[in-house]
């Protein structure tokens, strides 16, 4: 590069799907560039952020992040290259335009970015690598959509192509829903095909990988607590995984390394997976820093943005002591030296790609190689919503993202980390009233388990007819509450009268039931009653109940100390994993 | 005193966004510069403030009094700075004080005393104080129960505004046009208020809304950082309003009348640090009312900091530990002190970013409950160009003042769209101007000041001129459009292709130059490379040349100040 000046593109205004996380990454990228001796300048137009603090970089341009506004700055500053990886979709979307204007894109090339984002090319890549993905196709008519649905089987995910952030996306469970929704997806982006994909109802997981094109390092795997069907930004996620087997984790790393190499990733990439019947499918690849980067950087102690920036600028991971594989933290005091900012801040080791390969193919037992049996800490991320401010917005979770922010719960036990994430995000019991359960048919077995835990802890329960019946058959006592259409006083009255301490309500597929459920969920929001709409979130809550009963069992430490077993005080909990 | 606890604002929600990461990070840095140790608690991991480098001990724990107490006990904290974590931080500090936790551990509260915070936040106490210092407040009633509410239904002035006390972004508030609506909104607000307290207030719908960011230290020195005027009149939450800084439609007399009032208020409250004062001004007389005071760092103060280059959170933190404005250095100029009031030689426009591209079924009307998730700010030399720049940066469907939804509306439909505040009203107003509705008529419908409408009309006229078939005036039209802030690609999208158009756009003078935000309008030399683009002749520069060989940077500073602005000052 003939100039030592680098421009970092910011992420613009905070919106749903593109929050403060991207500002965090941009700021760290600027600092990393400065450490390397570059002159790092920033462009962004969000007045709320650290990135637009005038002393963050070596220069601040308070301008919109668009091609028209960036090009004159490049000319004036004689910029050597532009960083598009950290400013979310705003910045990455400019890669193509900048590249065709002859601007040097640092890190992963504009062509690789387009490759990951173009559906056809990406499908071909997965086929070539032998990586499975949910079956599906881009179609141009309802009859074609029906044909695909018949081939792959319901449910199917239907969405318009070339529309960002999960807009106008729906899971269709039958012909009727497909027919009803197809037109909406088509009109969301007229002239473009509609994507119809098999919908896998499995566990979801995601990784953020750092790669220099050759070496691919994975700081950690995050497992989603809610099953597929909930947008990754709206699901709770736990690090390290609690239910994934070592072989599945090894498969995830294997696929990640293959993808990073094939796409010649230089910097960060985020990959989302779904696991069904012990098979790992790739759902989506984002060739940029994702919203989980700050959270994962903090809990793994890996300076992810700094390393990614080094890779972007042509340095190799090997030179900094990293090799292909997964970071496995172990208990103990880290050897972190502030003078060596690229070293991990946690005590641990790298589980090498070759070892993972042996575990993946069953040639070797996993033992404690992946560190998921007894990790030094658990970290649970929980989404936070702003439904109270937005009337007429349906608060149940689905494939479209709805949360505005997130909190993190860290502790040495999974229960305590869950407890902190739930409490931090405002899910807690009101001091009076009953826990009200009203769940759909397929969630009833799980609801019985949850109700049993609640009853054991002395919580009083209430339920609508179907759930009440199921609980009674399982020998669990609950007060019967009427549904809205069954007369009065019903559950809506109970909520308004302050008789409900927490609501567990999973959406059904019946239209009338759903309309009622939506009114109930809104009522919860208006009255400040926590409302859980996924049975998996409720199960997590049940798992954390011992800590709700006795919060002193949770620790309270500076987060850097959680991995250091010797310094953990006041935490008697031992971890049990469901 | 050695160890100071800073409470962050927790997760991003509507009404409390990234501004508190910016404020908190600055405050931690500022306190450590002063030699203190900082302990931080925040549950939001996606923040710079929770980096281990930001503070001496960082706790990512739930923001509850229980966890705060454990942190206070474990870290042997001596003092607490409560005014930097938004409403969450302030509420938590007040709970810790009420429960006796601060006394138990001997923790001193820094900055504005809690009694002053309560005086600013409790409607009754605030009104009493305003009466005492003879500052006008709109007639209002405090309601603390359903019975109070019922008793008021018959004699409240309609329309009236309902505001719950102690909530974020005005949660649960609204405008009631009838006793029925007052009953409904009031009941909901009582449930959502942390203190079960509401204020019912005479509506000042249609008045101008103006904000002053002011600063005071322990010695009683007070300054104004900047004032801001809302494009949308009273009735829309400031977080949902388009805002311009400095104010554009106030006369000098009005500006100083409101400035004096704001300084009087901050003195009377005894604030130590930054504070935001909201005022309503009658567009047809010199009447004004004090609406509310935020005795802490806020979204508006982040905006004011970026709009002026004056770091409010940083200076507030220093004031909280006893420094005075005359002692604190202005970081931008490095030669002046923090007691210099910033001067602006440009215009700033903020537009909120709403989530209705995602929540297509959501209620888009705007009133006293904030709905925006974020915002953009644009700096330029005129209101027109700053407005266009802000729109361009919003990343919404419309990149300029055109919007297919409104061009398809009938006259009647458009009238409603202009009257009713929504996230898209700006484009409805633009469409009305395009249809040549009289300015007076548009202003009557939306109550937006005619000055703003005339400026928008300039943009619409430029847009329409560009749309004409190519003629000898093309070059002049292009020059005019560029001057008003249209970018070359916007101009290409509006004008028919022609060699004259291309010639006009390839002209050297069609490219922007970059000017500095220097806090002092060029009066002093500035050493901070903080720029905005504008159409003009010369750029401002702080040029830094890098020593390529060692990778270390050696700063060579040259400042070129535009002719005529400050040759004498240099």
Boltz contact constraints between the chains, C-beta under 6 A:
constraints:
  - contact:
      token1: [A, 4]
      token2: [B, 546]
      max_distance: 6.0
  - contact:
      token1: [A, 12]
      token2: [B, 395]
      max_distance: 6.0
  - contact:
      token1: [A, 13]
      token2: [B, 353]
      max_distance: 6.0
  - contact:
      token1: [A, 13]
      token2: [B, 374]
      max_distance: 6.0
  - contact:
      token1: [A, 13]
      token2: [B, 375]
      max_distance: 6.0
  - contact:
      token1: [A, 13]
      token2: [B, 376]
      max_distance: 6.0
  - contact:
      token1: [A, 14]
      token2: [B, 17]
      max_distance: 6.0
  - contact:
      token1: [A, 14]
      token2: [B, 18]
      max_distance: 6.0
  - contact:
      token1: [A, 14]
      token2: [B, 373]
      max_distance: 6.0
  - contact:
      token1: [A, 14]
      token2: [B, 374]
      max_distance: 6.0
  - contact:
      token1: [A, 15]
      token2: [B, 353]
      max_distance: 6.0
  - contact:
      token1: [A, 15]
      token2: [B, 373]
      max_distance: 6.0
  - contact:
      token1: [A, 15]
      token2: [B, 374]
      max_distance: 6.0
  - contact:
      token1: [A, 16]
      token2: [B, 355]
      max_distance: 6.0
  - contact:
      token1: [A, 16]
      token2: [B, 358]
      max_distance: 6.0
  - contact:
      token1: [A, 19]
      token2: [B, 12]
      max_distance: 6.0
  - contact:
      token1: [A, 20]
      token2: [B, 12]
      max_distance: 6.0
  - contact:
      token1: [A, 20]
      token2: [B, 18]
      max_distance: 6.0
  - contact:
      token1: [A, 20]
      token2: [B, 46]
      max_distance: 6.0
  - contact:
      token1: [A, 21]
      token2: [B, 46]
      max_distance: 6.0
  - contact:
      token1: [A, 24]
      token2: [B, 46]
      max_distance: 6.0
  - contact:
      token1: [A, 24]
      token2: [B, 48]
      max_distance: 6.0
  - contact:
      token1: [A, 27]
      token2: [B, 48]
      max_distance: 6.0
  - contact:
      token1: [A, 37]
      token2: [B, 551]
      max_distance: 6.0
  - contact:
      token1: [A, 39]
      token2: [B, 546]
      max_distance: 6.0
  - contact:
      token1: [A, 45]
      token2: [B, 376]
      max_distance: 6.0
  - contact:
      token1: [A, 45]
      token2: [B, 393]
      max_distance: 6.0
  - contact:
      token1: [A, 47]
      token2: [B, 302]
      max_distance: 6.0
  - contact:
      token1: [A, 47]
      token2: [B, 303]
      max_distance: 6.0
  - contact:
      token1: [A, 47]
      token2: [B, 306]
      max_distance: 6.0
  - contact:
      token1: [A, 47]
      token2: [B, 377]
      max_distance: 6.0
  - contact:
      token1: [A, 48]
      token2: [B, 17]
      max_distance: 6.0
  - contact:
      token1: [A, 48]
      token2: [B, 18]
      max_distance: 6.0
  - contact:
      token1: [A, 48]
      token2: [B, 19]
      max_distance: 6.0
  - contact:
      token1: [A, 48]
      token2: [B, 302]
      max_distance: 6.0
  - contact:
      token1: [A, 49]
      token2: [B, 18]
      max_distance: 6.0
  - contact:
      token1: [A, 49]
      token2: [B, 22]
      max_distance: 6.0
  - contact:
      token1: [A, 50]
      token2: [B, 21]
      max_distance: 6.0
  - contact:
      token1: [A, 50]
      token2: [B, 22]
      max_distance: 6.0
  - contact:
      token1: [A, 50]
      token2: [B, 25]
      max_distance: 6.0
  - contact:
      token1: [A, 50]
      token2: [B, 48]
      max_distance: 6.0
  - contact:
      token1: [A, 52]
      token2: [B, 306]
      max_distance: 6.0
  - contact:
      token1: [A, 54]
      token2: [B, 528]
      max_distance: 6.0
  - contact:
      token1: [A, 54]
      token2: [B, 530]
      max_distance: 6.0
  - contact:
      token1: [A, 59]
      token2: [B, 529]
      max_distance: 6.0
  - contact:
      token1: [A, 60]
      token2: [B, 530]
      max_distance: 6.0
  - contact:
      token1: [A, 61]
      token2: [B, 531]
      max_distance: 6.0
  - contact:
      token1: [A, 62]
      token2: [B, 379]
      max_distance: 6.0
  - contact:
      token1: [A, 62]
      token2: [B, 532]
      max_distance: 6.0
  - contact:
      token1: [A, 63]
      token2: [B, 533]
      max_distance: 6.0
  - contact:
      token1: [A, 64]
      token2: [B, 392]
      max_distance: 6.0
  - contact:
      token1: [A, 64]
      token2: [B, 393]
      max_distance: 6.0
  - contact:
      token1: [A, 66]
      token2: [B, 392]
      max_distance: 6.0
  - contact:
      token1: [A, 68]
      token2: [B, 487]
      max_distance: 6.0
  - contact:
      token1: [A, 68]
      token2: [B, 489]
      max_distance: 6.0
  - contact:
      token1: [A, 72]
      token2: [B, 511]
      max_distance: 6.0
  - contact:
      token1: [A, 72]
      token2: [B, 512]
      max_distance: 6.0
  - contact:
      token1: [A, 294]
      token2: [B, 45]
      max_distance: 6.0
  - contact:
      token1: [A, 294]
      token2: [B, 46]
      max_distance: 6.0
  - contact:
      token1: [A, 295]
      token2: [B, 45]
      max_distance: 6.0
  - contact:
      token1: [A, 298]
      token2: [B, 45]
      max_distance: 6.0
  - contact:
      token1: [A, 384]
      token2: [B, 11]
      max_distance: 6.0
  - contact:
      token1: [A, 386]
      token2: [B, 13]
      max_distance: 6.0
  - contact:
      token1: [A, 386]
      token2: [B, 14]
      max_distance: 6.0
  - contact:
      token1: [A, 388]
      token2: [B, 171]
      max_distance: 6.0
  - contact:
      token1: [A, 389]
      token2: [B, 14]
      max_distance: 6.0
  - contact:
      token1: [A, 389]
      token2: [B, 369]
      max_distance: 6.0
  - contact:
      token1: [A, 389]
      token2: [B, 371]
      max_distance: 6.0
  - contact:
      token1: [A, 390]
      token2: [B, 362]
      max_distance: 6.0
  - contact:
      token1: [A, 391]
      token2: [B, 363]
      max_distance: 6.0
  - contact:
      token1: [A, 392]
      token2: [B, 361]
      max_distance: 6.0
  - contact:
      token1: [A, 392]
      token2: [B, 362]
      max_distance: 6.0
  - contact:
      token1: [A, 392]
      token2: [B, 363]
      max_distance: 6.0
  - contact:
      token1: [A, 393]
      token2: [B, 359]
      max_distance: 6.0
  - contact:
      token1: [A, 393]
      token2: [B, 362]
      max_distance: 6.0
  - contact:
      token1: [A, 404]
      token2: [B, 12]
      max_distance: 6.0
  - contact:
      token1: [A, 404]
      token2: [B, 13]
      max_distance: 6.0
  - contact:
      token1: [A, 404]
      token2: [B, 373]
      max_distance: 6.0
  - contact:
      token1: [A, 405]
      token2: [B, 11]
      max_distance: 6.0
  - contact:
      token1: [A, 405]
      token2: [B, 12]
      max_distance: 6.0
  - contact:
      token1: [A, 405]
      token2: [B, 13]
      max_distance: 6.0
  - contact:
      token1: [A, 406]
      token2: [B, 11]
      max_distance: 6.0
  - contact:
      token1: [A, 407]
      token2: [B, 11]
      max_distance: 6.0
  - contact:
      token1: [A, 407]
      token2: [B, 43]
      max_distance: 6.0
  - contact:
      token1: [A, 408]
      token2: [B, 45]
      max_distance: 6.0
  - contact:
      token1: [A, 408]
      token2: [B, 60]
      max_distance: 6.0
  - contact:
      token1: [A, 410]
      token2: [B, 60]
      max_distance: 6.0
  - contact:
      token1: [A, 420]
      token2: [B, 62]
      max_distance: 6.0
  - contact:
      token1: [A, 423]
      token2: [B, 62]
      max_distance: 6.0
  - contact:
      token1: [A, 424]
      token2: [B, 43]
      max_distance: 6.0
  - contact:
      token1: [A, 424]
      token2: [B, 62]
      max_distance: 6.0
  - contact:
      token1: [A, 526]
      token2: [B, 188]
      max_distance: 6.0
  - contact:
      token1: [A, 527]
      token2: [B, 191]
      max_distance: 6.0
  - contact:
      token1: [A, 556]
      token2: [B, 61]
      max_distance: 6.0
  - contact:
      token1: [A, 556]
      token2: [B, 67]
      max_distance: 6.0
  - contact:
      token1: [A, 556]
      token2: [B, 70]
      max_distance: 6.0
  - contact:
      token1: [A, 558]
      token2: [B, 57]
      max_distance: 6.0
  - contact:
      token1: [A, 558]
      token2: [B, 58]
      max_distance: 6.0
  - contact:
      token1: [A, 558]
      token2: [B, 59]
      max_distance: 6.0
  - contact:
      token1: [A, 559]
      token2: [B, 60]
      max_distance: 6.0
  - contact:
      token1: [A, 560]
      token2: [B, 52]
      max_distance: 6.0
